[in-house]
Amino acid sequence: MAPTSLSMAFWHNFLGKSALWYKKTIIAFLVINPFVILYDPFLAGWLLIIEFIFTLAMALKCYPLQPGGLLALEAILLGLTSPDSVYHEVVNNFPVILLLMFMVAGIYFMKDLLLWSFTKIMLGVRSKILLSLLFSLVAAFLSAFLDALTVTAVLISVAMGFYAVYHKVVTGGDNYPDNDDMVAELERSDLDRFRGFLRSLIMHGAVGTALGGVCTLVGEPQNLLIAEKAGWDFIEFFMHVAPVSMPCLAAGILTCLFLERFRLFGYGATLPEKVRVILLDYDREMSSRRTNLDNAALVIQAIAAVILVIGLALHLAEVGLIGLMIIILLTAFTGVTEEHRIGRAFEESLPFTALLVVFFAVVAVIHDQHLFSPITQWVLSLDTAQQPPMLFIANGILSMISDNVFVATVYINEVKEALDTGAIDRKHFDILAIAINTGTNLPSVATPNGQAAFLFLLTSALAPLIRLSYGRMVLMALPYTITLSVVGLACVSLFL
C-alpha cells in the first residue's frame, strides 16, 4: 500500500522493506548513542560494537551496509573517531580491499571450470562424510597457499552454480533463485534438504579456510604482518606455528567427521537423489553441448588457475593485483570484451567492500577510544609463563567481536615494542607471536565478525538462498570453535 503523506513516504523509504521493529531499533540506537557519549565515551564505544554486531546478525533482514553505515557516520560526527583515523585503517587494510575488488571478480571468470570440477567431485563421491572431508581439506590446502577470502569466493561460486541449476529446473523457467513461488509442493522437501546439504558443505569449507589459513604467512592478512615483525620467511613461519596449527588441523578434521557421522549442529544432510539426477542430467547435457570454443575457454581457465596458485604461493605481488591480472588474462583469451559482461563480475564483491570500509570505521573507534587497552595491559603485566595462553585467549575473544587483523596488529606491536626495549628476549617474543597468530585465527571462527571470509559468506547472495543466517552460522561453527580453542590453548600451554 502506497504511503498517504510525505512524512509516511520518508518513513517507508527508510531502510526500504525492512521490518518495522528493525527500523525502530536502528532509530533507537541513533538516538541513544549521543547521550551515552556524554556519560562515557568508552562505554559508548563498546555500545557501538554491540549495535554493529546486531546489524550483522540481522543481515538477512537488511544488508548491514546501510544501518551499520549510519552508526559509523554518527560515531564520526560525535567524535568517537575521525575521518583521518578511518582513512588510516582503510589504508592499512588496502591489500584486503584490493583482494575483494579484483580477486573475487577474477574467480567469477573461472566459474565454468570450478563448476565443472566440483560437479565431478560432488557427483562422483556418494559418501557425504567423505565429501565433507574433501571440502574441508581442499579448502584448508588452498587457504595455506592462497587466501581465505579467495577460497571462500570459490566455494560461494560453486554452491551458487549448483543451486541455480537445480532451482531453475524445479521452477520450470528463469525465476530468480530466491523466489520459491513456482516450486511444486512435492519438490519443497528436496529443496530444503538440498539447502541443508549445501549449508553443511559450505560451513565445512569455510572452517577449512581457517584451518589452512593459520599455517602459512600468506593464509591470512594478519599472518603477513606478524611474519614481517618477526622476520620469518614462508618456511620459518610454518615451522614456528606447526606445534599449534598441525594438532588443530587434525582436531578440525576429526570434528568434521564426528559432526557428519552423528548429524549434529545442522550437519549431516545428504544430497537428495532427485537433485543428484538433475545435476547428473545437467552435467551430461553440458558435456554434450560443449563446443571447441567452450573447451578452449576451460583450458584457458585451467592455465589461469595454475598461474594464480603460483603467483599467490610465491607472493609475486599483492593478492588483489594478481586478481586483476587473472581478470585481464581470462577476459582477453575467452572473448569477454563487453563492459556490461565484465561488470557482472563485480556485483558480488563491491557491496561487501563498502561494508568492510564501514567495519574499518568501527575498528577506528576501537583504536581511538582504546577499548582493548585495559585487556592488553593486563595480559602483558602477567608472569611470562602465563602470557602465551592468556594472549591466545585474549586474542581469540577479541577477534570474535572485532577484526582479527586489527587485534593482531595491536598485540604484535605491543610485544615488538617489549622486545625492542629489552623487556622480553627473542625466544619469548617468538612464543608470543605464535600465540597471537593462532589466537586471532582459530577461536575467531565463532562469529562472522572475526573472520572476513565468514563475513563475506554471511553477506553474499548465497546466504539467503541456503538459509544461512548469522545465528545459524554461529551455531554451526560452535563445535569447531570449542574444539579449535581447547586444542589450540592446550598446544600453546604445553608445546611453546
Secondary structure, DSSP 4 states (H G I P E B T S, - for coil): ---SSHHHHHHHHTTTT--HHHHHHHHHHHHHHHHHHHH-HHHHHHHHHHHHHHHHHTTTTS-THHHHHHHHHHHHHTTSS-HHHHHHHHHHTHHHHHIIIIIHHHHHTTHHHHHHHHHHHHHH---HHHHHHHHHHHHHHHHHHS-HHHHHHHHHHHHHHHHHHHHHHHHTS---TT--TTS-HHHHHHHHHHHHHHHHHHHHHHHHHHHHHTTSTTSSHHHHHHHHHHT--HHHHHHHHHHHHHHHHHHHHHHHHHHHHHT-TT--PPPPHHHHHHHHHHHHHHHHH--HHHHHHHHHHHHHHHHHHHHHHTT-S-HHHHHHHHHHHHHHHHT---HHHHHGGGTTHHHHHHHHHHHHHHHHHHHHTTTTHHHHHHHHTS-TTTHHHHHHHHHHHHHHHS-HHHHHHHHHHHHHHHHHTTSS-HHHHHHHHHHHHHHHHSGGGGSTTT-HHHHHHHTSSHHHHTT--HHHHHHHHHHHHHHHHHHHHHHHHHH-
